[in-house]
Amino acid sequence: MEFRYLGSSGLKISEITYGNWLTHGSQVENETATQCVRAALDAGISTFDTADVYANTKAESVLGEALKGERRESLEIFTKVYWPTGPGGKNDVGLSRKHVMESINGSLRRLQTDYVDLYQAHRYDTETPLEETMQAFADIVRQGKALYIGVSEWTADQIRAGHALAKDLGVQLISSQPQYSMLWRVIEDEVVPTSRELGISQIVWSPVAQGVLTGKYKPGQQPPAGSRATDEKGGANMIKRFMNDDVLTRVQGLQPVADELGLSMAQLAVAWVLQNDNVAAALIGASRPEQVTENVKAAGVTIPAELMARIDEVLGDVVERDPGKTAETSPQKRPA
């Protein structure tokens, strides 16, 4: 395993980070989830990312139980706040001081820890003054309940404003957690340059484009039974944007590149995002322990410049690069 600094901080994290969105507490049994976490630890992964909304708080509980007994100082545990949790009452959502302060306490209880290494705003809250949110985050850091703060799916302008307030409050906003893959590069033109300037790193989710970049979805064929594309509760709606024959045909053209590097298609996809020097970590999930073991082989891989260029040629114009997609795919108001 390789380790990278998160932003301009002194915190090092594993460049392959284990995330339990869509799996723990919902799609896989707790015993299997624990086996996946053990596989991650065995592979040298020390960084674990979750959120209170995953499986409506159950994912945090599963992760906390799976990590029980590990040396806390050897781990980096991240979680997030924004989306509705609990029964979904009027204040069970967003980044108000009330919801943020209550949410960190719930997350710590479920994760069975006194603090998280990184506490992230899971989306931007258009209905709460940013000053209120950042003051709440700063207070959480001062209380020792979080060491650093981050954001997820914020635009470059939102990141800049949040970073300025955090700096004024004397706390470190050091990370951004966006979707990023060979097919989804919307952060490259605005979010990444802004983050570099401010000393912020990316922790990227869906580096394999919800499984599309594994090559398992073939043009002109129905998705494999049990795959994410067939699971209405497990991301089928999100994957639809990639499920057309033009994209799937281009993806099949990446197989020779993977073969030349001695990698699987999934390993190539994870290694590709790690070539970006503003990316501190690629988030991987798993429903089976062997998936973790395979994906971590992307750590430490260097893809030569000529192969990076060939990947661009193969994918051509199916790549989404519009920076406006970050705002477009974020909630314009709090979910009810």
BELPELIN-V572475 format. One record per residue. RES is the residue in three letters. BURIAL is 1 if it has 24 or more other C-alpha atoms within 12 Angstrom, else 0. Layout:
res & burial
RES & BURIAL
RES & BURIAL
//
This chain:
res & burial
MET & 1
GLU & 1
PHE & 1
ARG & 1
TYR & 1
LEU & 1
GLY & 1
SER & 0
SER & 1
GLY & 0
LEU & 1
LYS & 1
ILE & 1
SER & 1
GLU & 1
ILE & 1
THR & 1
TYR & 1
GLY & 1
ASN & 1
TRP & 1
LEU & 1
THR & 1
HIS & 1
GLY & 1
SER & 1
GLN & 1
VAL & 1
GLU & 0
ASN & 1
GLU & 0
THR & 1
ALA & 1
THR & 1
GLN & 1
CYS & 1
VAL & 1
ARG & 1
ALA & 1
ALA & 1
LEU & 1
ASP & 0
ALA & 1
GLY & 1
ILE & 1
SER & 1
THR & 1
PHE & 1
ASP & 1
THR & 1
ALA & 1
ASP & 1
VAL & 1
TYR & 1
ALA & 1
ASN & 1
THR & 1
LYS & 1
ALA & 1
GLU & 1
SER & 1
VAL & 1
LEU & 1
GLY & 1
GLU & 1
ALA & 1
LEU & 1
LYS & 0
GLY & 0
GLU & 0
ARG & 0
ARG & 0
GLU & 0
SER & 0
LEU & 1
GLU & 1
ILE & 1
PHE & 1
THR & 1
LYS & 1
VAL & 1
TYR & 1
TRP & 1
PRO & 1
THR & 1
GLY & 0
PRO & 0
GLY & 0
GLY & 0
LYS & 0
ASN & 1
ASP & 1
VAL & 1
GLY & 1
LEU & 1
SER & 1
ARG & 1
LYS & 0
HIS & 1
VAL & 1
MET & 1
GLU & 1
SER & 1
ILE & 1
ASN & 1
GLY & 1
SER & 1
LEU & 1
ARG & 1
ARG & 1
LEU & 1
GLN & 1
THR & 1
ASP & 0
TYR & 1
VAL & 1
ASP & 1
LEU & 1
TYR & 1
GLN & 1
ALA & 1
HIS & 1
ARG & 1
TYR & 1
ASP & 1
THR & 1
GLU & 0
THR & 1
PRO & 0
LEU & 1
GLU & 1
GLU & 1
THR & 1
MET & 1
GLN & 1
ALA & 1
PHE & 1
ALA & 1
ASP & 1
ILE & 1
VAL & 1
ARG & 0
GLN & 0
GLY & 0
LYS & 1
ALA & 1
LEU & 1
TYR & 1
ILE & 1
GLY & 1
VAL & 1
SER & 1
GLU & 1
TRP & 1
THR & 1
ALA & 1
ASP & 0
GLN & 1
ILE & 1
ARG & 1
ALA & 1
GLY & 1
HIS & 1
ALA & 0
LEU & 1
ALA & 1
LYS & 0
ASP & 0
LEU & 0
GLY & 0
VAL & 1
GLN & 1
LEU & 1
ILE & 1
SER & 1
SER & 1
GLN & 1
PRO & 1
GLN & 1
TYR & 1
SER & 1
MET & 1
LEU & 1
TRP & 1
ARG & 1
VAL & 1
ILE & 1
GLU & 1
ASP & 0
GLU & 1
VAL & 1
VAL & 1
PRO & 1
THR & 1
SER & 1
ARG & 1
GLU & 0
LEU & 1
GLY & 1
ILE & 1
SER & 1
GLN & 1
ILE & 1
VAL & 1
TRP & 1
SER & 1
PRO & 1
VAL & 1
ALA & 1
GLN & 1
GLY & 1
VAL & 1
LEU & 1
THR & 1
GLY & 1
LYS & 1
TYR & 1
LYS & 1
PRO & 0
GLY & 0
GLN & 0
GLN & 0
PRO & 1
PRO & 0
ALA & 0
GLY & 0
SER & 0
ARG & 1
ALA & 1
THR & 0
ASP & 0
GLU & 0
LYS & 0
GLY & 1
GLY & 0
ALA & 0
ASN & 0
MET & 0
ILE & 1
LYS & 0
ARG & 0
PHE & 1
MET & 1
ASN & 0
ASP & 0
ASP & 0
VAL & 1
LEU & 1
THR & 1
ARG & 1
VAL & 1
GLN & 1
GLY & 1
LEU & 1
GLN & 1
PRO & 0
VAL & 1
ALA & 1
ASP & 0
GLU & 0
LEU & 1
GLY & 0
LEU & 1
SER & 1
MET & 1
ALA & 1
GLN & 1
LEU & 1
ALA & 1
VAL & 1
ALA & 1
TRP & 1
VAL & 1
LEU & 1
GLN & 1
ASN & 1
ASP & 1
ASN & 1
VAL & 1
ALA & 1
ALA & 1
ALA & 1
LEU & 1
ILE & 1
GLY & 1
ALA & 1
SER & 1
ARG & 1
PRO & 1
GLU & 0
GLN & 1
VAL & 1
THR & 1
GLU & 1
ASN & 1
VAL & 1
LYS & 1
ALA & 1
ALA & 1
GLY & 1
VAL & 1
THR & 1
ILE & 1
PRO & 0
ALA & 0
GLU & 0
LEU & 0
MET & 1
ALA & 0
ARG & 0
ILE & 1
ASP & 1
GLU & 0
VAL & 1
LEU & 1
GLY & 0
ASP & 0
VAL & 1
VAL & 1
GLU & 1
ARG & 0
ASP & 0
PRO & 1
GLY & 0
LYS & 1
THR & 1
ALA & 1
GLU & 0
THR & 0
SER & 1
PRO & 0
GLN & 0
LYS & 0
ARG & 1
PRO & 0
ALA & 0
//
